[in-house]
Amino acid sequence: MSPQMIERIWRAFLDTVQMVGVSALIALAVGVPLAVLLVLSQPGGLAPAPRFHRSLAAAINGFRATPFIVLLVAFLPVTRLITGTTIGVWAAIVPLAVSATPFFARIAEVSLREVDHGLIEAAQAMGCRRRHIVAHVLLPEALPSLVGGFTITVVTMIGASAMAGAVGAGGLGDVAIRYGYQRFDTTVMAAVIVVLIALVCAVQFAGDLAVRRLSAR
C-alpha cells in the first residue's frame, strides 16, 4: 500500500475510535439508569410499578428489535437536527448511541438482577433507603458483570460503526467500501479487517482484565 493509503487508514481508525468511544459513553450514561429503573420497577422490585415497567421495557425492546442500518436511515432527520449534518463521524454517533443504549440497558439489567437478594434484604433490614441500596449494594456488587457487558456492547458497536461507513459516516468501514470494495483492492480490505480485529481484541482484552481485577477484590 502507498503511504497515502496507510495515512488514510490511520485517520479512519481514529475516526472509528472517536465514533465508538463517544457513543459508548452515552450508552453507559443512559443505559445504566434505564437498567436500574427496570430492576426497581419490576414486580417484586424495590419500587414496583408494573405499568411503568411494561412501558419502559416495550420501548427498549422496540429499539433493540430495529436493525442498525434501518435505525441509521430512520434517524437521519434527528441526526441532522442535532449535528447539523447527516454525514461524518458526529452524524454516526447519534444512531450508534441510540442503537447501543437499549442493548446495554438489557445487559445491565441482567447483571443487576444477579445480585444476591440476601444482600438487598440485609440492607433493607438496616434501614437503608432505595437510593443507598442502589448506590452501595446493587451497582458495586454488579460492577464486574456490568464491565463485562459493557465490553460486549463496545465490541458490537465497532461492527456497527463499520456498517455506518456505508452511508458516509467515515471510519474504517468507509475506507473498506470506497477504496477496497469499489476499487477491487483486496489489500485495503485485508488491512481494514486486520485493524478491526486488532481493535476488537484490544477492547476485549482490556474488558476481561478489568473484570478479573474487579472480581478479585
C-alpha positions as CSV (number, residue, x, y, z in Angstrom):
1,M,0.0,0.0,0.0
2,S,1.0,3.6,-0.6
3,P,1.9,5.9,2.3
4,Q,-1.2,7.9,1.5
5,M,-3.4,4.9,1.9
6,I,-1.7,4.0,5.2
7,E,-2.3,7.5,6.4
8,R,-5.9,7.3,5.2
9,I,-6.5,4.0,7.2
10,W,-4.9,5.6,10.3
11,R,-7.2,8.6,10.1
12,A,-10.2,6.2,9.6
13,F,-9.0,4.2,12.6
14,L,-9.0,7.4,14.8
15,D,-12.5,8.3,13.4
16,T,-13.8,4.8,14.4
17,V,-12.3,5.1,17.9
18,Q,-14.0,8.5,18.2
19,M,-17.3,7.3,17.0
20,V,-17.4,4.2,19.2
21,G,-15.9,6.0,22.2
22,V,-18.4,8.8,22.4
23,S,-21.3,6.6,21.6
24,A,-20.2,4.1,24.2
25,L,-20.0,6.8,26.9
26,I,-23.6,7.9,26.0
27,A,-24.8,4.3,26.1
28,L,-23.1,3.8,29.5
29,A,-24.5,7.1,30.9
30,V,-28.1,6.3,29.8
31,G,-28.1,2.5,29.8
32,V,-27.3,2.0,33.5
33,P,-30.1,4.3,34.8
34,L,-32.5,2.6,32.5
35,A,-31.4,-0.8,33.8
36,V,-31.8,0.4,37.4
37,L,-35.3,1.7,36.6
38,L,-36.2,-1.7,35.1
39,V,-35.0,-3.6,38.1
40,L,-36.6,-1.3,40.7
41,S,-40.0,-1.1,38.9
42,Q,-40.3,-4.8,38.1
43,P,-42.8,-6.9,40.1
44,G,-41.1,-7.7,43.4
45,G,-38.6,-4.9,43.0
46,L,-37.8,-2.2,45.5
47,A,-40.3,0.2,43.9
48,P,-42.8,-2.0,41.9
49,A,-44.6,-0.1,39.1
50,P,-45.9,-2.7,36.7
51,R,-47.4,-0.3,34.1
52,F,-44.2,1.9,34.0
53,H,-42.1,-1.3,33.8
54,R,-44.1,-2.7,30.9
55,S,-44.0,0.7,29.0
56,L,-40.3,1.1,29.5
57,A,-39.5,-2.5,28.6
58,A,-41.6,-2.2,25.5
59,A,-39.8,1.0,24.4
60,I,-36.4,-0.6,25.0
61,N,-37.4,-3.8,23.1
62,G,-38.7,-1.7,20.2
63,F,-35.3,0.0,19.7
64,R,-33.4,-3.3,20.3
65,A,-35.5,-5.0,17.6
66,T,-34.8,-2.4,15.0
67,P,-31.8,-3.3,12.8
68,F,-29.0,-0.8,13.0
69,I,-29.0,0.0,9.3
70,V,-32.7,0.8,9.5
71,L,-32.2,2.9,12.6
72,L,-29.4,4.7,10.9
73,V,-31.6,5.8,8.0
74,A,-34.7,6.5,10.1
75,F,-32.8,8.8,12.4
76,L,-31.4,11.0,9.6
77,P,-33.8,13.9,10.4
78,V,-32.9,13.7,14.1
79,T,-29.2,13.4,13.3
80,R,-29.4,16.5,11.1
81,L,-31.3,18.4,13.8
82,I,-28.7,17.5,16.5
83,T,-25.4,17.7,14.5
84,G,-26.4,19.8,11.5
85,T,-25.3,17.1,9.1
86,T,-26.1,13.5,8.1
87,I,-22.5,12.5,7.1
88,G,-19.3,12.2,9.0
89,V,-18.2,11.0,12.4
90,W,-20.5,13.1,14.6
91,A,-23.5,12.2,12.4
92,A,-22.8,8.5,13.1
93,I,-22.6,9.0,16.8
94,V,-26.4,9.7,17.2
95,P,-27.7,6.4,15.7
96,L,-24.8,4.4,17.2
97,A,-25.7,5.7,20.7
98,V,-29.5,5.1,20.1
99,S,-28.8,1.6,19.0
100,A,-26.3,0.7,21.7
101,T,-28.2,2.2,24.7
102,P,-31.1,-0.3,24.8
103,F,-28.8,-3.2,24.1
104,F,-26.5,-2.3,27.0
105,A,-29.6,-1.5,29.2
106,R,-30.8,-5.0,28.9
107,I,-27.4,-6.5,29.6
108,A,-27.0,-4.2,32.6
109,E,-30.5,-5.3,33.8
110,V,-29.4,-8.9,33.8
111,S,-26.3,-8.0,35.8
112,L,-28.3,-6.1,38.4
113,R,-30.8,-9.0,38.7
114,E,-28.0,-11.4,39.5
115,V,-27.1,-9.5,42.7
116,D,-27.7,-11.7,45.7
117,H,-31.2,-10.8,47.0
118,G,-30.0,-11.5,50.6
119,L,-27.7,-8.5,50.4
120,I,-30.6,-6.3,49.4
121,E,-32.7,-7.7,52.3
122,A,-29.9,-7.1,54.7
123,A,-29.6,-3.5,53.6
124,Q,-33.3,-3.1,53.9
125,A,-33.2,-4.5,57.4
126,M,-30.6,-1.9,58.4
127,G,-32.9,0.8,57.2
128,C,-31.2,1.8,54.0
129,R,-33.2,3.8,51.5
130,R,-33.6,2.8,48.0
131,R,-31.0,5.1,46.6
132,H,-28.5,3.9,49.1
133,I,-29.2,0.3,48.2
134,V,-28.8,1.1,44.5
135,A,-25.5,3.1,45.1
136,H,-23.9,0.8,47.7
137,V,-25.3,-2.6,47.1
138,L,-26.7,-3.1,43.6
139,L,-24.2,-1.3,41.5
140,P,-21.0,-2.3,43.4
141,E,-22.0,-5.9,43.5
142,A,-22.9,-6.0,39.8
143,L,-19.8,-4.0,38.7
144,P,-17.7,-6.9,37.3
145,S,-20.7,-8.1,35.3
146,L,-21.5,-4.6,34.2
147,V,-18.0,-4.1,32.9
148,G,-18.2,-7.4,31.0
149,G,-21.5,-6.4,29.5
150,F,-20.1,-3.0,28.5
151,T,-17.2,-4.7,26.8
152,I,-19.6,-6.8,24.7
153,T,-21.5,-3.6,23.9
154,V,-18.4,-1.8,22.7
155,V,-17.3,-4.8,20.5
156,T,-20.8,-4.8,19.0
157,M,-20.6,-1.1,18.3
158,I,-17.3,-1.5,16.5
159,G,-19.0,-3.7,14.0
160,A,-21.9,-1.2,13.7
161,S,-19.5,1.7,13.1
162,A,-18.1,-0.2,10.2
163,M,-21.6,-0.6,8.8
164,A,-22.2,3.1,9.2
165,G,-19.4,3.7,6.8
166,A,-21.8,2.5,4.0
167,V,-23.8,5.7,4.3
168,G,-20.9,8.2,4.5
169,A,-20.2,8.1,8.3
170,G,-16.5,7.8,7.8
171,G,-14.2,5.5,9.7
172,L,-12.8,2.1,8.7
173,G,-16.0,1.0,7.1
174,D,-15.9,3.9,4.7
175,V,-12.3,3.1,3.7
176,A,-13.1,-0.6,3.2
177,I,-16.1,0.2,0.9
178,R,-14.7,3.1,-1.1
179,Y,-11.1,2.1,-1.5
180,G,-11.4,-1.7,-1.1
181,Y,-14.7,-3.0,-2.3
182,Q,-15.5,-0.4,-5.0
183,R,-11.9,-0.4,-6.4
184,F,-11.4,-4.2,-6.0
185,D,-8.4,-3.6,-3.9
186,T,-8.1,-6.7,-1.7
187,T,-5.0,-5.3,0.1
188,V,-7.0,-2.4,1.5
189,M,-9.9,-4.7,2.5
190,A,-7.5,-7.1,4.3
191,A,-5.7,-4.2,6.0
192,V,-9.0,-2.8,7.3
193,I,-10.1,-6.3,8.5
194,V,-6.8,-6.7,10.4
195,V,-7.2,-3.3,12.1
196,L,-10.8,-4.1,13.1
197,I,-9.7,-7.4,14.5
198,A,-6.9,-5.8,16.4
199,L,-9.2,-3.2,17.8
200,V,-11.8,-5.7,18.9
201,C,-9.1,-7.9,20.6
202,A,-7.7,-4.9,22.4
203,V,-11.1,-3.9,23.7
204,Q,-11.9,-7.5,24.7
205,F,-8.6,-7.9,26.5
206,A,-9.0,-4.6,28.4
207,G,-12.5,-5.6,29.4
208,D,-11.5,-9.1,30.5
209,L,-8.6,-7.7,32.5
210,A,-10.9,-5.1,34.3
211,V,-13.4,-7.8,35.1
212,R,-10.8,-10.1,36.6
213,R,-9.4,-7.3,38.8
214,L,-12.8,-6.2,40.0
215,S,-13.8,-9.8,40.7
216,A,-10.6,-10.3,42.8
217,R,-11.5,-7.5,45.2
